[in-house]
Amino acid sequence: MQSAFDWDINFDEWATLAATDPEAFERQRASLVSQVLDHSPERRQERLRGLQWRIDKVRERSATPLAACIRISGMMWDSVMGEGGLVESLQSLRKMEMPRVKRADATAQVLPFRPVADTPPALPE
């Protein structure tokens, strides 16, 4: 689902900007992140802004960009696999499903059918 926000991002341009003018890159990155948050559903904006704040703090406190990337990746994995994460939520939903009926060794009677004639049956006169 794409909003009216323009998502056309040229990776090569961003990479060149990061290499040649890191401060300008950071300003544009912050502006883009802000635009994305502004265009997200209102009911999710507060949580997304909180998450972005956490990401920004990890980036600030990390010694290198790679260290930040590893820590942020860990945050993502925790949100999937950790306590209260996606996997746990899906498992709790699964437990609420109606119990599935186990298929016992099902048996059935096979009924013979006569072949259908190629021509329709004659109509009574």
N, C-alpha and C positions, 0 to 999 in steps of 0.2 A: 504494500500500500504506500504509494508515494504521494506526498502532499504537494502544494504549490511551490515548495522550496526547491531551488535549483540544485540538484545533486551532481551536476557535471563537474567532476574533480579530475584534473589532469595530473597523474602521478609524477610524470617527468618534470613538469613545471614546479610542483611542490618539492621534489627532491633537489632540483637545481637551487631553488630559493633557500632550502635548508642548508645546503652546502655553501652558498655564497653570502647569505645574509640571515643568520640564525635568529636574530631579533625580529626581523620582518616576518620570518616564517612563524615564529611563536605568536606574534600579534595576529596574523591571519588564521593560525590554528585556533586560537582562543575565540576569535570572531566567528569562525565556522562552527565551533562547538556551541557557542552561545545561540547561533541561529538554529542549529538542530534542536537544542533544548526548547527554544521559543516556539518551534513548530511541532513539538511533540504534544500529545493529548494533555490537556490541563490536569487531568486526574493523575498523571504520571510525572509531571514536571518536577515536583518537589523531590520525589525519590531519585529521579535521574540527576537532578542538580546535586543531591547529596552524594550520589555515586561518583559524579564527575569531580566533586571536591576531594573525595578519597583518592581517586586516581591522580589528581594534581598533587596531593600531598605525597603520595608514593614517588612520583616523579621528582619532586623537590628533594626528598630525603635520600634518594638513591645516588650512589657514587657515580654510576654511569647509566647511559640510556639502556644498555643491555640488562643491567641489574634491575632497572625499573620495569622493563619488559617482562622479566622473569617473575618479579613480584606481582605484577598486574595479571599475568597468566595464572599464577597461583590463586589470586582472588577469583578469577573466573572459574577455575576448577573447584574451588570451595563452594561457589554458588551452585554448581552442578552436583558435586558429589558429597559435599559437607552436610552437617546437621541442618535440617530445614531447607536443604537445597532441592533442586529440580528432581533428582532421582527419588528422594524421600517423599516429595509431594506426589509424584506419579504413583509410587507404591501405595501411598495412603488412598489415592483415588481408586486404585485397582482393588483394594480391600473392600471398598464400598460397593463394588459391582455386585450384581446378582451372581450367586454361585453358579458356576458352569456345570452343566449336567455331564457327568462322565458317561461316555459311550461304552456300555457294557458290550460284551460280544453280541452284537446285534445279529438277529436272524430275520430273514424275511422269506416269504413264499414267492417264488417266481411264477408269474402267471403266463401261460402260453397265449400268444395272439395269433390269429390267422392272418396270413398275408392279405394286404389290401389289393383288390383287383385294380387293374389299370383303367378299366372302364367303369363309369358310374353304374350303380344297380338300375335295373329297369324299373320304371314307375308303373304302379298298378293302373290298369285301365278302368 
